[in-house]
Amino acid sequence: MPRGPKAEKRPVDAIMIGRIATGEIDDLTTADGKNAAAVALGRLGGKARAESTTAKRRKEIAKKAAASRWSKS
């Protein structure tokens, strides 16, 4: 896979590389090489899960986590 000036991975598509090089479009990766769109969706996912989870289910998750924490010692 082609590499950029800082050895980060770049898309193989020649048209995409040309557009990134000319500044026509922004680079689609973050500083650590992750896809920016996926990072943004990941940030939304936790909030959406928290809003959709019922109080009963949150309590079950918390009990399971506490049991797992205390059983390791």
Gaussian input, Z-matrix of N, CA and C with variables (Angstrom, degrees):
# hf/3-21g

backbone

0 1
 N
 C     1     B1
 C     2     B2     1     A1
 N     3     B3     2     A2     1     D1
 C     4     B4     3     A3     2     D2
 C     5     B5     4     A4     3     D3
 N     6     B6     5     A5     4     D4
 C     7     B7     6     A6     5     D5
 C     8     B8     7     A7     6     D6
 N     9     B9     8     A8     7     D7
 C    10    B10     9     A9     8     D8
 C    11    B11    10    A10     9     D9
 N    12    B12    11    A11    10    D10
 C    13    B13    12    A12    11    D11
 C    14    B14    13    A13    12    D12
 N    15    B15    14    A14    13    D13
 C    16    B16    15    A15    14    D14
 C    17    B17    16    A16    15    D15
 N    18    B18    17    A17    16    D16
 C    19    B19    18    A18    17    D17
 C    20    B20    19    A19    18    D18
 N    21    B21    20    A20    19    D19
 C    22    B22    21    A21    20    D20
 C    23    B23    22    A22    21    D21
 N    24    B24    23    A23    22    D22
 C    25    B25    24    A24    23    D23
 C    26    B26    25    A25    24    D24
 N    27    B27    26    A26    25    D25
 C    28    B28    27    A27    26    D26
 C    29    B29    28    A28    27    D27
 N    30    B30    29    A29    28    D28
 C    31    B31    30    A30    29    D29
 C    32    B32    31    A31    30    D30
 N    33    B33    32    A32    31    D31
 C    34    B34    33    A33    32    D32
 C    35    B35    34    A34    33    D33
 N    36    B36    35    A35    34    D34
 C    37    B37    36    A36    35    D35
 C    38    B38    37    A37    36    D36
 N    39    B39    38    A38    37    D37
 C    40    B40    39    A39    38    D38
 C    41    B41    40    A40    39    D39
 N    42    B42    41    A41    40    D40
 C    43    B43    42    A42    41    D41
 C    44    B44    43    A43    42    D42
 N    45    B45    44    A44    43    D43
 C    46    B46    45    A45    44    D44
 C    47    B47    46    A46    45    D45
 N    48    B48    47    A47    46    D46
 C    49    B49    48    A48    47    D47
 C    50    B50    49    A49    48    D48
 N    51    B51    50    A50    49    D49
 C    52    B52    51    A51    50    D50
 C    53    B53    52    A52    51    D51
 N    54    B54    53    A53    52    D52
 C    55    B55    54    A54    53    D53
 C    56    B56    55    A55    54    D54
 N    57    B57    56    A56    55    D55
 C    58    B58    57    A57    56    D56
 C    59    B59    58    A58    57    D57
 N    60    B60    59    A59    58    D58
 C    61    B61    60    A60    59    D59
 C    62    B62    61    A61    60    D60
 N    63    B63    62    A62    61    D61
 C    64    B64    63    A63    62    D62
 C    65    B65    64    A64    63    D63
 N    66    B66    65    A65    64    D64
 C    67    B67    66    A66    65    D65
 C    68    B68    67    A67    66    D66
 N    69    B69    68    A68    67    D67
 C    70    B70    69    A69    68    D68
 C    71    B71    70    A70    69    D69
 N    72    B72    71    A71    70    D70
 C    73    B73    72    A72    71    D71
 C    74    B74    73    A73    72    D72
 N    75    B75    74    A74    73    D73
 C    76    B76    75    A75    74    D74
 C    77    B77    76    A76    75    D75
 N    78    B78    77    A77    76    D76
 C    79    B79    78    A78    77    D77
 C    80    B80    79    A79    78    D78
 N    81    B81    80    A80    79    D79
 C    82    B82    81    A81    80    D80
 C    83    B83    82    A82    81    D81
 N    84    B84    83    A83    82    D82
 C    85    B85    84    A84    83    D83
 C    86    B86    85    A85    84    D84
 N    87    B87    86    A86    85    D85
 C    88    B88    87    A87    86    D86
 C    89    B89    88    A88    87    D87
 N    90    B90    89    A89    88    D88
 C    91    B91    90    A90    89    D89
 C    92    B92    91    A91    90    D90
 N    93    B93    92    A92    91    D91
 C    94    B94    93    A93    92    D92
 C    95    B95    94    A94    93    D93
 N    96    B96    95    A95    94    D94
 C    97    B97    96    A96    95    D95
 C    98    B98    97    A97    96    D96
 N    99    B99    98    A98    97    D97
 C   100   B100    99    A99    98    D98
 C   101   B101   100   A100    99    D99
 N   102   B102   101   A101   100   D100
 C   103   B103   102   A102   101   D101
 C   104   B104   103   A103   102   D102
 N   105   B105   104   A104   103   D103
 C   106   B106   105   A105   104   D104
 C   107   B107   106   A106   105   D105
 N   108   B108   107   A107   106   D106
 C   109   B109   108   A108   107   D107
 C   110   B110   109   A109   108   D108
 N   111   B111   110   A110   109   D109
 C   112   B112   111   A111   110   D110
 C   113   B113   112   A112   111   D111
 N   114   B114   113   A113   112   D112
 C   115   B115   114   A114   113   D113
 C   116   B116   115   A115   114   D114
 N   117   B117   116   A116   115   D115
 C   118   B118   117   A117   116   D116
 C   119   B119   118   A118   117   D117
 N   120   B120   119   A119   118   D118
 C   121   B121   120   A120   119   D119
 C   122   B122   121   A121   120   D120
 N   123   B123   122   A122   121   D121
 C   124   B124   123   A123   122   D122
 C   125   B125   124   A124   123   D123
 N   126   B126   125   A125   124   D124
 C   127   B127   126   A126   125   D125
 C   128   B128   127   A127   126   D126
 N   129   B129   128   A128   127   D127
 C   130   B130   129   A129   128   D128
 C   131   B131   130   A130   129   D129
 N   132   B132   131   A131   130   D130
 C   133   B133   132   A132   131   D131
 C   134   B134   133   A133   132   D132
 N   135   B135   134   A134   133   D133
 C   136   B136   135   A135   134   D134
 C   137   B137   136   A136   135   D135
 N   138   B138   137   A137   136   D136
 C   139   B139   138   A138   137   D137
 C   140   B140   139   A139   138   D138
 N   141   B141   140   A140   139   D139
 C   142   B142   141   A141   140   D140
 C   143   B143   142   A142   141   D141
 N   144   B144   143   A143   142   D142
 C   145   B145   144   A144   143   D143
 C   146   B146   145   A145   144   D144
 N   147   B147   146   A146   145   D145
 C   148   B148   147   A147   146   D146
 C   149   B149   148   A148   147   D147
 N   150   B150   149   A149   148   D148
 C   151   B151   150   A150   149   D149
 C   152   B152   151   A151   150   D150
 N   153   B153   152   A152   151   D151
 C   154   B154   153   A153   152   D152
 C   155   B155   154   A154   153   D153
 N   156   B156   155   A155   154   D154
 C   157   B157   156   A156   155   D155
 C   158   B158   157   A157   156   D156
 N   159   B159   158   A158   157   D157
 C   160   B160   159   A159   158   D158
 C   161   B161   160   A160   159   D159
 N   162   B162   161   A161   160   D160
 C   163   B163   162   A162   161   D161
 C   164   B164   163   A163   162   D162
 N   165   B165   164   A164   163   D163
 C   166   B166   165   A165   164   D164
 C   167   B167   166   A166   165   D165
 N   168   B168   167   A167   166   D166
 C   169   B169   168   A168   167   D167
 C   170   B170   169   A169   168   D168
 N   171   B171   170   A170   169   D169
 C   172   B172   171   A171   170   D170
 C   173   B173   172   A172   171   D171
 N   174   B174   173   A173   172   D172
 C   175   B175   174   A174   173   D173
 C   176   B176   175   A175   174   D174
 N   177   B177   176   A176   175   D175
 C   178   B178   177   A177   176   D176
 C   179   B179   178   A178   177   D177
 N   180   B180   179   A179   178   D178
 C   181   B181   180   A180   179   D179
 C   182   B182   181   A181   180   D180
 N   183   B183   182   A182   181   D181
 C   184   B184   183   A183   182   D182
 C   185   B185   184   A184   183   D183
 N   186   B186   185   A185   184   D184
 C   187   B187   186   A186   185   D185
 C   188   B188   187   A187   186   D186
 N   189   B189   188   A188   187   D187
 C   190   B190   189   A189   188   D188
 C   191   B191   190   A190   189   D189
 N   192   B192   191   A191   190   D190
 C   193   B193   192   A192   191   D191
 C   194   B194   193   A193   192   D192
 N   195   B195   194   A194   193   D193
 C   196   B196   195   A195   194   D194
 C   197   B197   196   A196   195   D195
 N   198   B198   197   A197   196   D196
 C   199   B199   198   A198   197   D197
 C   200   B200   199   A199   198   D198
 N   201   B201   200   A200   199   D199
 C   202   B202   201   A201   200   D200
 C   203   B203   202   A202   201   D201
 N   204   B204   203   A203   202   D202
 C   205   B205   204   A204   203   D203
 C   206   B206   205   A205   204   D204
 N   207   B207   206   A206   205   D205
 C   208   B208   207   A207   206   D206
 C   209   B209   208   A208   207   D207
 N   210   B210   209   A209   208   D208
 C   211   B211   210   A210   209   D209
 C   212   B212   211   A211   210   D210
 N   213   B213   212   A212   211   D211
 C   214   B214   213   A213   212   D212
 C   215   B215   214   A214   213   D213
 N   216   B216   215   A215   214   D214
 C   217   B217   216   A216   215   D215
 C   218   B218   217   A217   216   D216

   B1=1.4396
   B2=1.5268
   B3=1.3342
   B4=1.4587
   B5=1.5246
   B6=1.3038
   B7=1.4576
   B8=1.5230
   B9=1.3195
   B10=1.4500
   B11=1.5224
   B12=1.3201
   B13=1.4639
   B14=1.5291
   B15=1.3099
   B16=1.4645
   B17=1.5239
   B18=1.3059
   B19=1.4649
   B20=1.5244
   B21=1.3421
   B22=1.4571
   B23=1.5230
   B24=1.3058
   B25=1.4548
   B26=1.5262
   B27=1.2975
   B28=1.4612
   B29=1.5264
   B30=1.3083
   B31=1.4575
   B32=1.5264
   B33=1.3080
   B34=1.4546
   B35=1.5281
   B36=1.2948
   B37=1.4519
   B38=1.5381
   B39=1.3259
   B40=1.4618
   B41=1.5276
   B42=1.3047
   B43=1.4628
   B44=1.5229
   B45=1.3339
   B46=1.4557
   B47=1.5232
   B48=1.3322
   B49=1.4595
   B50=1.5235
   B51=1.3142
   B52=1.4637
   B53=1.5143
   B54=1.3133
   B55=1.4643
   B56=1.5294
   B57=1.3177
   B58=1.4701
   B59=1.5164
   B60=1.3409
   B61=1.4634
   B62=1.5223
   B63=1.3247
   B64=1.4624
   B65=1.5250
   B66=1.3166
   B67=1.4568
   B68=1.5158
   B69=1.3245
   B70=1.4632
   B71=1.5263
   B72=1.3251
   B73=1.4592
   B74=1.5199
   B75=1.3130
   B76=1.4552
   B77=1.5174
   B78=1.3123
   B79=1.4639
   B80=1.5220
   B81=1.3146
   B82=1.4581
   B83=1.5202
   B84=1.3297
   B85=1.4490
   B86=1.5170
   B87=1.3306
   B88=1.4561
   B89=1.5252
   B90=1.3151
   B91=1.4555
   B92=1.5322
   B93=1.3235
   B94=1.4618
   B95=1.5292
   B96=1.3492
   B97=1.4516
   B98=1.5107
   B99=1.3220
   B100=1.4606
   B101=1.5286
   B102=1.3166
   B103=1.4521
   B104=1.5292
   B105=1.3228
   B106=1.4606
   B107=1.5282
   B108=1.3191
   B109=1.4647
   B110=1.5265
   B111=1.3259
   B112=1.4604
   B113=1.5214
   B114=1.3240
   B115=1.4606
   B116=1.5256
   B117=1.3308
   B118=1.4681
   B119=1.5300
   B120=1.3218
   B121=1.4616
   B122=1.5233
   B123=1.3019
   B124=1.4546
   B125=1.5139
   B126=1.3208
   B127=1.4681
   B128=1.5225
   B129=1.3279
   B130=1.4632
   B131=1.5186
   B132=1.3159
   B133=1.4554
   B134=1.5172
   B135=1.3182
   B136=1.4549
   B137=1.5165
   B138=1.3140
   B139=1.4631
   B140=1.5281
   B141=1.3212
   B142=1.4629
   B143=1.5217
   B144=1.3371
   B145=1.4626
   B146=1.5239
   B147=1.3219
   B148=1.4647
   B149=1.5290
   B150=1.3157
   B151=1.4640
   B152=1.5287
   B153=1.3219
   B154=1.4619
   B155=1.5295
   B156=1.3309
   B157=1.4569
   B158=1.5284
   B159=1.3240
   B160=1.4552
   B161=1.5338
   B162=1.3158
   B163=1.4620
   B164=1.5244
   B165=1.3243
   B166=1.4637
   B167=1.5321
   B168=1.3389
   B169=1.4666
   B170=1.5330
   B171=1.3445
   B172=1.4675
   B173=1.5212
   B174=1.3334
   B175=1.4571
   B176=1.5250
   B177=1.3301
   B178=1.4683
   B179=1.5290
   B180=1.3253
   B181=1.4686
   B182=1.5253
   B183=1.3343
   B184=1.4605
   B185=1.5237
   B186=1.3423
   B187=1.4606
   B188=1.5162
   B189=1.3228
   B190=1.4565
   B191=1.5332
   B192=1.3277
   B193=1.4658
   B194=1.5216
   B195=1.3351
   B196=1.4664
   B197=1.5326
   B198=1.3269
   B199=1.4622
   B200=1.5351
   B201=1.3254
   B202=1.4608
   B203=1.5253
   B204=1.3277
   B205=1.4731
   B206=1.5141
   B207=1.3115
   B208=1.4559
   B209=1.5268
   B210=1.3342
   B211=1.4549
   B212=1.5300
   B213=1.3253
   B214=1.4569
   B215=1.5163
   B216=1.3127
   B217=1.4807
   B218=1.4945
   A1=108.36
   A2=118.29
   A3=120.42
   A4=111.72
   A5=115.56
   A6=120.94
   A7=109.71
   A8=116.62
   A9=122.20
   A10=111.15
   A11=117.55
   A12=121.03
   A13=113.82
   A14=117.85
   A15=121.19
   A16=110.86
   A17=117.26
   A18=125.86
   A19=113.53
   A20=117.57
   A21=119.16
   A22=109.53
   A23=116.30
   A24=120.99
   A25=109.38
   A26=116.17
   A27=122.53
   A28=109.19
   A29=117.83
   A30=119.74
   A31=111.22
   A32=116.51
   A33=121.70
   A34=110.79
   A35=118.01
   A36=123.11
   A37=109.99
   A38=117.33
   A39=122.28
   A40=112.11
   A41=117.66
   A42=120.63
   A43=109.98
   A44=116.88
   A45=121.10
   A46=110.50
   A47=117.47
   A48=121.57
   A49=110.17
   A50=116.56
   A51=120.51
   A52=112.02
   A53=117.23
   A54=120.72
   A55=111.68
   A56=117.19
   A57=120.42
   A58=110.08
   A59=116.72
   A60=121.47
   A61=112.14
   A62=117.57
   A63=120.77
   A64=112.34
   A65=117.31
   A66=120.76
   A67=113.36
   A68=116.62
   A69=120.59
   A70=110.74
   A71=116.37
   A72=121.43
   A73=108.36
   A74=116.40
   A75=121.26
   A76=109.77
   A77=114.91
   A78=120.35
   A79=107.93
   A80=116.97
   A81=121.79
   A82=113.14
   A83=117.78
   A84=119.87
   A85=110.44
   A86=115.72
   A87=121.20
   A88=109.12
   A89=117.23
   A90=121.72
   A91=112.09
   A92=117.55
   A93=120.04
   A94=113.18
   A95=117.92
   A96=121.87
   A97=115.79
   A98=117.90
   A99=120.57
   A100=109.98
   A101=115.91
   A102=122.12
   A103=108.57
   A104=117.40
   A105=122.02
   A106=112.08
   A107=117.48
   A108=120.80
   A109=111.02
   A110=116.70
   A111=120.38
   A112=111.01
   A113=116.97
   A114=120.93
   A115=109.77
   A116=116.76
   A117=120.54
   A118=110.95
   A119=117.32
   A120=120.07
   A121=111.07
   A122=117.33
   A123=121.19
   A124=112.15
   A125=116.15
   A126=120.24
   A127=111.11
   A128=116.71
   A129=120.70
   A130=111.88
   A131=117.60
   A132=122.00
   A133=113.55
   A134=117.91
   A135=121.23
   A136=112.16
   A137=116.13
   A138=120.91
   A139=110.29
   A140=117.12
   A141=120.92
   A142=110.31
   A143=117.21
   A144=120.45
   A145=110.50
   A146=116.83
   A147=120.72
   A148=111.18
   A149=116.83
   A150=120.12
   A151=112.07
   A152=117.36
   A153=119.80
   A154=113.23
   A155=117.93
   A156=121.04
   A157=109.91
   A158=115.77
   A159=119.99
   A160=110.13
   A161=116.06
   A162=121.06
   A163=110.91
   A164=116.50
   A165=121.06
   A166=110.69
   A167=116.70
   A168=120.86
   A169=110.82
   A170=117.35
   A171=120.42
   A172=111.19
   A173=115.96
   A174=120.64
   A175=110.74
   A176=116.96
   A177=121.12
   A178=110.94
   A179=116.34
   A180=121.25
   A181=109.89
   A182=117.03
   A183=121.39
   A184=111.67
   A185=117.41
   A186=120.94
   A187=111.42
   A188=116.52
   A189=121.15
   A190=110.43
   A191=117.33
   A192=121.27
   A193=111.03
   A194=116.89
   A195=120.55
   A196=110.67
   A197=116.59
   A198=120.30
   A199=110.93
   A200=115.04
   A201=119.58
   A202=111.10
   A203=116.71
   A204=121.50
   A205=111.33
   A206=116.63
   A207=120.49
   A208=113.58
   A209=117.52
   A210=119.21
   A211=113.01
   A212=118.61
   A213=122.05
   A214=112.69
   A215=118.52
   A216=121.38
   A217=113.07
   D1=138.63
   D2=178.81
   D3=-61.27
   D4=149.87
   D5=-179.95
   D6=-117.95
   D7=147.47
   D8=178.72
   D9=-83.50
   D10=-173.59
   D11=-177.03
   D12=-63.88
   D13=-24.17
   D14=178.83
   D15=-106.41
   D16=22.88
   D17=177.90
   D18=66.42
   D19=19.20
   D20=176.77
   D21=-81.68
   D22=153.21
   D23=-179.78
   D24=-69.27
   D25=142.39
   D26=179.04
   D27=-125.45
   D28=158.05
   D29=177.36
   D30=-65.57
   D31=148.27
   D32=-177.11
   D33=-79.73
   D34=-25.43
   D35=-177.42
   D36=-59.40
   D37=120.27
   D38=-175.87
   D39=-63.37
   D40=-38.22
   D41=179.63
   D42=-65.49
   D43=-42.17
   D44=179.15
   D45=-63.47
   D46=-42.09
   D47=179.23
   D48=-61.86
   D49=-42.15
   D50=178.71
   D51=-63.58
   D52=-41.28
   D53=179.81
   D54=-67.58
   D55=-37.68
   D56=176.61
   D57=-66.39
   D58=-42.49
   D59=-178.35
   D60=-64.86
   D61=-37.33
   D62=-179.25
   D63=-84.81
   D64=-7.80
   D65=179.55
   D66=82.07
   D67=10.51
   D68=179.53
   D69=-64.07
   D70=-38.55
   D71=174.63
   D72=-129.07
   D73=156.88
   D74=178.02
   D75=-78.66
   D76=156.17
   D77=176.28
   D78=-65.91
   D79=140.79
   D80=-174.97
   D81=-90.62
   D82=6.12
   D83=-178.62
   D84=-115.21
   D85=155.26
   D86=176.13
   D87=-86.31
   D88=-179.61
   D89=-178.06
   D90=-61.27
   D91=-32.06
   D92=-179.01
   D93=-92.05
   D94=10.05
   D95=174.10
   D96=90.19
   D97=5.07
   D98=-179.80
   D99=-87.11
   D100=155.18
   D101=177.87
   D102=-69.52
   D103=124.53
   D104=-175.63
   D105=-62.92
   D106=-37.89
   D107=179.61
   D108=-65.83
   D109=-40.21
   D110=178.89
   D111=-67.06
   D112=-37.04
   D113=178.33
   D114=-63.99
   D115=-43.10
   D116=179.87
   D117=-64.23
   D118=-42.03
   D119=178.37
   D120=-65.94
   D121=-36.00
   D122=178.38
   D123=-62.91
   D124=-38.00
   D125=177.50
   D126=-65.03
   D127=-36.24
   D128=179.54
   D129=-74.30
   D130=-29.67
   D131=-174.79
   D132=-61.71
   D133=-43.87
   D134=-179.51
   D135=-63.37
   D136=-41.56
   D137=179.64
   D138=-66.63
   D139=-42.49
   D140=179.96
   D141=-65.09
   D142=-39.90
   D143=179.34
   D144=-65.69
   D145=-41.23
   D146=-180.00
   D147=-63.61
   D148=-39.24
   D149=-179.71
   D150=-71.66
   D151=-32.74
   D152=-175.75
   D153=-88.26
   D154=-16.69
   D155=-178.51
   D156=-77.54
   D157=133.33
   D158=-179.94
   D159=-77.10
   D160=163.70
   D161=178.56
   D162=-61.61
   D163=-39.80
   D164=179.47
   D165=-61.64
   D166=-44.68
   D167=-179.19
   D168=-66.95
   D169=-39.51
   D170=177.09
   D171=-60.96
   D172=-38.00
   D173=178.76
   D174=-66.07
   D175=-40.81
   D176=177.29
   D177=-61.96
   D178=-43.58
   D179=179.96
   D180=-63.44
   D181=-42.96
   D182=-179.64
   D183=-64.86
   D184=-40.98
   D185=178.08
   D186=-63.56
   D187=-42.79
   D188=179.25
   D189=-63.55
   D190=-41.50
   D191=179.55
   D192=-65.63
   D193=-42.23
   D194=179.56
   D195=-65.33
   D196=-42.04
   D197=178.81
   D198=-62.29
   D199=-40.69
   D200=179.10
   D201=-66.02
   D202=-41.33
   D203=179.58
   D204=-62.85
   D205=-47.17
   D206=-174.95
   D207=-77.59
   D208=-23.12
   D209=-179.27
   D210=-76.53
   D211=-17.35
   D212=-177.72
   D213=-74.92
   D214=-24.11
   D215=-175.24
   D216=-76.76

